[in-house]
């Protein structure tokens, strides 16, 4: 009996020790791809493969989170080079007619730093083949551009900001003054008419289809429905600016690639 008790005590002690053991250490996260750290919203990695289909090069990249494909203006970047793709726009189910290839996901963007094509001035996008527009300069209808790239350009301009906080801007002065919500509600009556809208710039995209694209909000309307108006202009502004936009109301404006606007204010002049 004493021997049996001793065996039981030893077994209980072993079980208690097992319960108190710390959990095994977690594996370290994968090391970042070679090269400088990528800025927020960019993709950094090493080039594993390059497929050229002017005016684009498709790069298979080894990144910190695995392999991914990116499409950039045609480049001579070599296999093994470390690059950063800035302003990546995801395109799911994208097919390149030129290459006869389809990707589940590819990111359209531009190369930064040493990975960019040689010959471009500092701070400027890479050179494009003769006759082709630089990134962001899309001809009407997108001639000469991959459909997915055109859609990515539109998506950049069309998508509003996720969160801009509380916005409350007094309406503009004058007979043609309207709030954002009023332009939405009266878009049929205002079609092809000039309006003045005073609002806060909550998003700004420069040089898409030869225009600058501005999202304005003034505090009127309902989020996700009629509180945001898209304005095209040749003027430059910054996010946070309060401006008055005077332009022409267009209804059901279709820019192609599946991007149509129920209402948009075009060719506006902006003033602070």
TAZI-V681853 format. One record per residue. N is the residue number from 1. RES is the residue in one small letter. OMEGA is omega in whole degrees, 0 to 359 (none if undefined). NEAR is the number of other C-alpha atoms within 8 Angstrom. D_LAST is the distance of its C-alpha to the last C-alpha in Angstrom with 1 decimal. Layout:
n = <N;N>
res = <RES;RES>
omega = <OMEGA;OMEGA>
near = <NEAR;NEAR>
d_last = <D_LAST;D_LAST>
//
This chain:
n = <1;2;3;4;5;6;7;8;9;10;11;12;13;14;15;16;17;18;19;20;21;22;23;24;25;26;27;28;29;30;31;32;33;34;35;36;37;38;39;40;41;42;43;44;45;46;47;48;49;50;51;52;53;54;55;56;57;58;59;60;61;62;63;64;65;66;67;68;69;70;71;72;73;74;75;76;77;78;79;80;81;82;83;84;85;86;87;88;89;90;91;92;93;94;95;96;97;98;99;100;101;102;103;104;105;106;107;108;109;110;111;112;113;114;115;116;117;118;119;120;121;122;123;124;125;126;127;128;129;130;131;132;133;134;135;136;137;138;139;140;141;142;143;144;145;146;147;148;149;150;151;152;153;154;155;156;157;158;159;160;161;162;163;164;165;166;167;168;169;170;171;172;173;174;175;176;177;178;179;180;181;182;183;184;185;186;187;188;189;190;191;192;193;194;195;196;197;198;199;200;201;202;203;204;205;206;207;208;209;210;211;212;213;214;215;216;217;218;219;220;221;222;223;224;225;226;227;228;229;230;231;232;233;234;235;236;237;238;239;240;241;242;243;244;245;246;247;248;249;250;251;252;253;254;255;256;257;258;259;260;261;262;263;264;265;266;267;268;269;270;271;272>
res = <x;x;x;x;x;x;x;x;x;x;x;x;x;x;x;x;x;x;x;x;x;x;x;x;x;x;x;x;x;x;x;x;x;x;x;x;x;x;x;x;x;x;x;x;x;x;x;x;x;x;x;x;x;x;x;x;x;x;x;x;x;x;x;x;x;x;x;x;x;x;x;x;x;x;x;x;x;x;x;x;x;x;x;x;x;x;x;x;x;x;x;x;x;x;x;x;x;x;x;x;x;x;x;x;x;x;x;x;x;x;x;x;x;x;x;x;x;x;x;x;x;x;x;x;x;x;x;x;x;x;x;x;x;x;x;x;x;x;x;x;x;x;x;x;x;x;x;x;x;x;x;x;x;x;x;x;x;x;x;x;x;x;x;x;x;x;x;x;x;x;x;x;x;x;x;x;x;x;x;x;x;x;x;x;x;x;x;x;x;x;x;x;x;x;x;x;x;x;x;x;x;x;x;x;x;x;x;x;x;x;x;x;x;x;x;x;x;x;x;x;x;x;x;x;x;x;x;x;x;x;x;x;x;x;x;x;x;x;x;x;x;x;x;x;x;x;x;x;x;x;x;x;x;x;x;x;x;x;x;x;x;x;x;x;x;x;x;x;x;x;x;x>
omega = <179;181;179;179;180;179;179;179;179;180;178;180;179;179;179;179;180;181;185;181;179;178;181;181;178;179;179;177;181;180;180;178;180;177;181;179;182;175;182;177;180;178;180;178;180;182;177;183;177;177;182;175;186;13;182;167;180;186;171;187;170;182;181;182;179;181;177;178;176;177;182;173;189;185;176;183;187;174;181;180;176;185;174;178;182;178;184;176;183;175;181;179;184;179;174;179;181;182;184;184;180;178;173;180;175;182;176;180;178;180;179;172;186;181;183;182;182;174;179;178;180;178;180;179;180;177;176;177;180;178;181;181;175;179;179;179;186;179;178;181;176;180;177;180;174;180;180;178;178;179;179;177;179;181;180;182;188;185;178;179;181;184;181;181;180;179;177;183;178;181;179;177;176;184;182;182;178;172;179;181;180;179;176;185;185;187;180;179;183;183;179;177;179;178;174;180;176;182;180;177;181;174;181;175;185;167;170;186;179;181;169;185;185;171;179;173;179;180;177;176;182;182;179;182;185;181;185;179;178;182;173;186;172;182;178;176;179;176;182;177;171;186;171;180;177;183;184;179;175;184;180;180;183;179;182;180;177;182;178;182;175;175;180;177;187;176;184;169;183;176;182;none>
near = <4;5;6;7;8;8;8;8;8;8;8;8;8;8;8;8;8;7;6;6;6;4;4;4;4;4;4;4;4;6;5;6;11;7;8;4;5;8;6;4;7;11;10;14;14;14;15;10;8;11;7;8;10;8;11;11;14;12;13;12;13;12;13;10;5;6;8;10;11;14;13;14;15;13;10;5;8;7;9;7;9;12;15;13;14;12;9;13;9;9;11;8;8;11;9;9;7;6;6;7;8;8;9;7;11;13;11;14;13;15;15;10;7;6;11;13;13;5;6;9;6;4;4;6;11;14;9;11;8;4;5;8;9;10;8;11;10;13;9;7;6;10;6;6;9;9;8;10;9;12;11;12;10;11;9;9;12;7;6;9;7;4;4;7;4;5;9;7;10;7;11;11;6;6;4;8;11;11;12;16;11;9;11;9;6;8;12;6;5;10;10;7;7;10;12;13;13;14;13;14;16;13;11;13;10;9;10;14;9;9;10;14;14;14;13;14;14;15;9;11;10;7;7;6;7;12;14;14;12;12;14;13;14;9;7;7;7;8;9;7;9;10;11;12;13;11;12;13;15;11;11;8;10;8;9;7;9;7;10;9;9;7;14;13;13;11;10;13;10;10;6;6>
d_last = <95.1;94.0;93.1;91.1;89.2;88.4;87.0;84.8;83.5;82.6;80.9;78.8;77.8;76.7;74.6;73.0;72.1;70.5;68.2;67.1;66.1;62.4;60.6;60.6;57.7;54.8;54.3;51.7;48.5;48.5;47.6;44.3;44.5;45.1;42.2;39.2;37.5;35.0;31.4;30.2;30.1;32.3;35.9;38.4;41.9;44.9;45.4;48.6;48.3;46.3;46.4;44.9;43.7;41.5;38.6;38.8;41.1;42.0;42.8;45.0;43.9;45.8;43.4;43.9;44.0;46.2;45.9;43.0;41.9;38.7;37.7;35.9;35.6;39.2;40.4;43.7;43.5;47.0;48.7;48.7;45.5;43.0;39.5;36.2;34.3;30.6;28.3;31.4;31.1;34.4;36.2;39.3;42.3;40.9;43.4;43.4;45.3;45.8;47.6;49.1;48.1;46.3;44.7;44.2;41.0;39.2;35.9;33.8;31.8;31.9;34.2;33.2;35.0;38.6;38.9;36.6;38.3;39.2;37.6;33.9;31.9;30.8;27.8;28.1;29.7;33.4;34.7;35.5;38.7;38.6;36.9;35.1;31.3;29.9;28.8;25.8;26.5;28.4;29.8;29.8;32.5;32.7;35.8;37.4;35.8;37.6;36.6;35.9;33.5;31.6;31.6;30.3;27.4;26.6;27.1;24.6;21.9;23.2;23.9;21.4;21.2;24.3;22.8;19.4;20.6;19.7;16.4;15.6;12.4;12.9;13.0;11.0;12.9;15.3;18.5;17.1;14.9;16.4;16.3;17.0;20.6;21.0;20.1;22.7;25.2;24.9;24.5;27.8;27.0;23.5;24.9;23.9;21.7;18.1;15.9;12.4;11.5;9.0;9.9;10.2;11.0;14.7;16.0;15.3;18.3;18.3;20.7;22.7;24.5;22.5;19.2;16.5;16.6;14.0;15.1;13.0;14.6;14.1;17.6;19.4;22.3;24.9;24.7;26.1;26.1;23.0;20.3;18.6;17.4;17.4;15.1;16.1;14.1;14.8;11.4;11.3;9.4;11.2;12.8;11.5;7.7;6.3;4.4;6.2;9.0;11.5;14.8;18.5;20.2;23.1;25.9;28.3;26.9;29.4;28.5;32.0;33.4;33.3;29.5;28.6;25.6;26.5;23.1;20.2;17.3;17.8;16.6;13.0;10.4;6.9;3.8;0.0>
//
